[in-house]
């Protein structure tokens, strides 16, 4: 989607987020609560690079957990 086609919030005038964090959490939960970046990107419908950046930010914020399994990041949603 081109930037000028994105929706704007009526009150703030700011662009709405095309890929909200809830979409990423839902993608992880749909895969049993733990999954890799490619699977999340496919489920959300975004590029691998965008998914990785977003997931890394969410892990830094404490929204999700990141575990290294070999050379692969495993993104985890904690049920607790």
C-alpha positions as CSV (number, residue, x, y, z in Angstrom):
1,X,0.0,0.0,0.0
2,X,1.4,3.4,-0.9
3,X,1.9,5.8,2.0
4,X,-0.8,8.2,0.6
5,X,-3.4,5.4,0.6
6,X,-3.1,4.7,4.4
7,X,-5.9,5.6,6.7
8,X,-5.5,8.5,9.1
9,X,-7.0,8.7,12.6
10,X,-9.8,11.2,12.5
11,X,-8.8,12.9,15.8
12,X,-5.0,13.0,15.6
13,X,-4.5,13.1,11.8
14,X,-1.8,10.5,12.2
15,X,-1.6,7.5,10.0
16,X,-3.0,4.3,11.5
17,X,-0.6,1.4,12.0
18,X,-0.8,-1.0,9.1
19,X,0.6,-3.9,11.1
20,X,-0.5,-3.5,14.8
21,X,1.3,-5.5,17.5
22,X,-1.9,-7.5,18.2
23,X,-1.6,-9.1,14.7
24,X,1.9,-10.3,15.5
25,X,0.8,-11.7,18.9
26,X,-2.1,-13.4,17.3
27,X,0.2,-15.0,14.6
28,X,2.4,-16.4,17.4
29,X,-0.5,-17.7,19.4
30,X,-2.1,-19.3,16.3
31,X,1.2,-21.3,15.9
32,X,1.0,-22.7,19.4
33,X,2.5,-19.8,21.3
34,X,6.0,-20.0,19.8
35,X,7.1,-19.6,16.2
36,X,9.8,-18.2,13.9
37,X,10.0,-14.9,12.0
38,X,9.1,-16.3,8.6
39,X,5.9,-17.9,9.9
40,X,4.9,-14.7,11.6
41,X,5.6,-12.6,8.4
42,X,3.5,-15.0,6.3
43,X,0.6,-15.0,8.8
44,X,0.6,-11.2,9.1
45,X,1.2,-10.6,5.4
46,X,4.3,-8.5,5.7
47,X,8.0,-8.8,4.7
48,X,10.4,-10.9,6.7
49,X,12.4,-7.7,7.5
50,X,9.4,-5.8,8.8
51,X,8.3,-8.8,10.9
52,X,11.8,-9.2,12.4
53,X,12.1,-5.5,13.3
54,X,8.6,-5.4,14.8
55,X,9.1,-8.7,16.7
56,X,12.5,-7.5,18.0
57,X,10.9,-4.2,19.2
58,X,8.1,-6.1,20.9
59,X,10.6,-8.4,22.6
60,X,12.6,-5.3,23.8
61,X,9.4,-3.8,25.2
62,X,8.5,-7.1,27.0
63,X,5.4,-7.8,24.9
64,X,6.8,-11.1,23.8
65,X,9.8,-13.2,24.6
66,X,12.7,-14.1,22.2
67,X,14.6,-17.3,22.5
68,X,17.6,-18.3,20.4
69,X,17.5,-21.9,19.1
70,X,20.8,-22.4,17.3
71,X,20.9,-19.5,14.8
72,X,17.1,-19.0,14.8
73,X,14.9,-16.6,16.8
74,X,11.9,-18.2,18.4
75,X,9.2,-15.7,19.3
76,X,7.2,-16.7,22.3
77,X,3.9,-15.4,23.9
78,X,3.8,-16.1,27.6
79,X,0.5,-17.4,28.8
80,X,1.1,-16.2,32.3
